Amino acid sequence: MATVKIAAKQLGWLKMGDVCQRCLWLMQKHPLPEDSVYASPLSSIFRRFENFIQNSISHVMQQTRKLPSWLANALQNAFPSMPDVQSVLFPKMWSVQVGSAELTGKADILCRLEDETWLIADFKLSKPSTNYKPLYETQLNAYAFLAKKQQKLTISHLALIYFEFDEQSVAMPTIGGIMAPIKCTVHPVAVWGDDEIVALVRQMSDLLSLQQPPDPKPDCPRCRQDLAHWAQMLAEWLMVESQ
């Protein structure tokens, strides 16, 4: 049996209550190429923003050996008792074999804490929302699973770091004298046990191993509506996937 590759950010779709197995199969098996005229430009925008934030953090850490105030204060508000951050890493792609599947993923930032445990965080360029909470929480816990299995790290904290434009923000990300009018908000995420991630990987692997798409969810609006409606839903999905 061929190895099924599963991205950490895909795994959370299984935790969304209204997921349609047929739609999920189609979107994962037939993604739009990045150079397609129909592909969303948001992926490139998000990557550039992520690079800006990472460079901003790296610049301050090199100069002061501390996190920039806009991030340190947001983390302190979210985790009042968390040990101090000693260093940060921006990891490359991780990969771990889980049964016949290969789970892959790349976290946005790792913070080594004073007690030698680690915080993993993911950046989101949006206002804090509960709409995709199960998706994002699964994504972070998949990163934690990868970090534990491949890098042998002890993960004690997980966080979603939301960035939204706010010209009134006092503390802003800065690099090279350029200041971004952005407000940073940190949302803690509970750390799951490994068994839950393994179960989701196997479930997704079973789905993507099918040669034909499964039957649609009976009340799935995407499967029942016209092509224009499906294209609209696909555009929304691409926006979330690109983060």
C-alpha positions in Angstrom: 0.0 0.0 0.0 1.3 3.4 -1.0 2.1 5.9 1.8 -0.6 8.5 2.3 0.8 11.9 3.0 -1.3 14.0 5.4 -0.5 17.6 6.3 -1.1 18.6 10.0 -3.3 21.5 8.9 -5.6 19.1 7.0 -6.2 16.8 10.0 -8.5 19.2 11.8 -11.2 19.0 9.1 -12.2 15.7 10.6 -13.1 17.6 13.9 -15.4 20.0 12.2 -18.9 19.0 13.0 -20.4 19.7 9.5 -17.7 18.0 7.5 -18.8 16.1 4.4 -16.5 13.1 3.7 -17.0 13.4 -0.1 -16.1 17.1 -0.1 -13.1 16.5 2.1 -11.9 13.6 -0.2 -12.3 15.8 -3.3 -10.5 18.8 -1.8 -7.6 16.8 -0.4 -7.2 14.5 -3.5 -7.5 17.3 -6.1 -6.0 20.5 -4.6 -5.5 23.4 -6.9 -1.8 23.9 -8.0 -0.3 27.1 -6.5 0.5 28.3 -10.0 -3.1 27.8 -11.2 -5.0 30.9 -12.3 -7.8 29.7 -10.0 -5.6 29.4 -6.9 -6.0 31.9 -4.1 -3.3 34.6 -3.8 -3.9 34.6 -0.1 -1.3 31.8 0.5 1.5 34.1 -0.8 0.2 37.0 1.3 0.1 34.9 4.5 3.7 33.5 3.8 5.0 37.1 3.5 3.3 38.2 6.6 4.6 35.1 8.5 8.2 36.0 7.3 7.7 39.5 8.5 6.6 38.4 12.0 9.4 35.8 12.3 12.0 38.4 11.2 10.6 40.9 13.7 10.9 38.4 16.6 14.4 37.3 15.5 15.7 40.9 15.3 14.5 41.7 18.8 15.8 38.4 20.2 19.2 39.0 18.7 19.4 42.5 20.1 17.9 42.0 23.6 17.8 38.2 24.2 14.1 38.8 25.0 10.8 38.5 23.1 9.5 41.8 21.6 7.1 43.4 24.1 4.0 43.0 21.9 4.5 39.2 22.0 5.8 38.9 25.5 2.9 40.8 27.0 0.3 38.8 25.0 1.9 35.5 26.1 1.9 36.7 29.7 -1.8 37.6 29.5 -2.6 34.1 28.1 -0.2 32.1 30.3 0.4 34.0 33.6 2.4 31.2 35.2 4.4 30.1 32.1 8.2 30.1 32.6 10.2 32.7 30.8 11.1 32.2 27.1 14.8 31.5 26.7 15.1 31.2 22.9 13.0 30.7 19.8 13.1 28.5 16.8 11.4 28.6 13.4 11.4 24.9 12.5 11.6 23.3 9.1 9.1 20.7 7.9 8.7 17.7 10.2 7.6 14.2 9.1 6.6 11.2 11.1 5.3 7.8 9.9 2.0 6.8 11.5 1.0 3.3 10.3 0.7 3.5 6.5 0.4 7.3 6.6 3.1 10.1 6.8 2.1 13.1 8.9 3.9 16.3 8.0 3.8 19.8 9.3 5.8 23.0 10.1 5.0 25.1 13.1 5.3 28.9 12.9 7.4 29.2 16.0 8.8 27.2 18.9 9.7 28.8 22.2 12.1 27.1 24.6 11.0 27.8 28.2 13.1 28.2 31.3 12.1 24.7 32.6 13.4 23.2 29.3 9.8 22.5 28.0 8.5 24.1 24.8 5.7 26.2 23.6 4.4 25.8 20.0 2.4 28.5 18.4 0.7 29.1 15.1 0.1 32.5 13.5 -3.4 33.5 12.3 -3.9 36.7 10.3 -7.5 37.3 11.4 -9.6 38.4 14.3 -10.0 35.7 17.1 -12.9 33.5 16.2 -14.4 30.2 17.3 -15.5 29.3 13.7 -12.5 27.1 13.0 -11.4 26.4 16.6 -11.5 22.5 16.2 -9.5 22.8 13.0 -6.8 25.0 14.5 -6.6 23.1 17.8 -6.0 19.9 15.9 -3.4 21.5 13.7 -1.4 22.7 16.8 -1.7 19.3 18.5 -0.5 17.6 15.3 2.6 19.9 15.5 3.1 18.9 19.1 2.9 15.2 18.1 5.5 15.7 15.4 7.8 17.7 17.8 7.6 15.0 20.4 8.1 12.1 18.0 10.8 13.5 15.7 12.5 16.1 17.8 12.0 14.4 21.3 10.8 17.7 22.7 8.5 18.1 25.8 5.6 20.3 24.8 3.9 22.1 27.7 2.1 24.9 26.0 0.2 25.5 22.7 -1.1 28.8 21.5 -2.9 30.4 18.6 -1.5 33.9 18.0 -3.9 36.1 16.2 -2.9 39.2 14.3 -5.4 41.9 13.3 -4.9 45.3 11.9 -5.3 48.0 14.5 -3.9 51.5 14.0 -4.6 52.2 17.7 -2.3 49.4 18.9 0.5 50.7 21.2 3.0 47.8 20.8 3.5 46.8 17.2 5.8 44.4 15.3 8.7 46.3 13.9 11.7 45.5 11.7 14.1 47.7 9.9 12.3 50.7 11.1 9.0 49.6 9.5 6.1 49.4 12.0 3.0 47.3 11.3 -0.3 48.5 12.7 -1.2 45.1 14.2 -2.7 43.9 17.4 -1.5 40.6 18.8 -3.8 38.3 20.8 -2.8 34.9 22.2 -5.3 32.1 22.8 -4.2 29.0 24.8 -4.9 25.6 23.4 -5.0 22.4 25.5 -2.3 19.8 24.8 -3.9 16.4 23.8 -2.6 12.9 24.3 -0.9 11.2 21.3 -3.7 8.7 20.9 -6.1 11.3 19.7 -3.8 12.4 16.9 -3.0 8.8 15.9 -6.7 8.1 15.6 -7.3 11.1 13.4 -4.3 10.3 11.2 -5.7 6.7 10.7 -9.1 8.1 10.0 -7.8 10.5 7.4 -5.6 7.8 5.9 -8.5 5.5 5.5 -10.5 8.2 3.7 -7.7 9.3 1.4 -6.9 5.6 0.5 -10.3 5.3 -1.2 -10.1 5.1 -5.0 -13.5 6.8 -5.4 -15.1 9.6 -3.4 -17.4 8.4 -0.6 -21.1 9.1 -0.5 -21.9 12.7 0.4 -23.4 13.8 3.7 -27.2 13.7 3.2 -27.6 17.4 4.0 -24.4 18.7 2.6 -25.1 22.0 0.9 -22.0 21.8 -1.3 -23.0 18.5 -2.8 -26.6 19.6 -3.4 -26.0 23.2 -4.6 -24.9 24.4 -8.0 -21.3 24.9 -9.1 -21.2 28.6 -8.3 -22.1 27.8 -4.6 -19.5 25.1 -4.5 -16.9 27.4 -5.9 -17.7 30.0 -3.2 -17.3 27.3 -0.5 -14.0 26.2 -2.1 -12.7 29.8 -2.0 -13.5 30.0 1.7 -11.7 26.7 2.3 -8.6 27.9 0.4 -8.4 31.0 2.6 -8.3 28.8 5.8 -5.9 26.3 4.2 -3.5 29.0 3.2 -2.9 30.1 6.9 
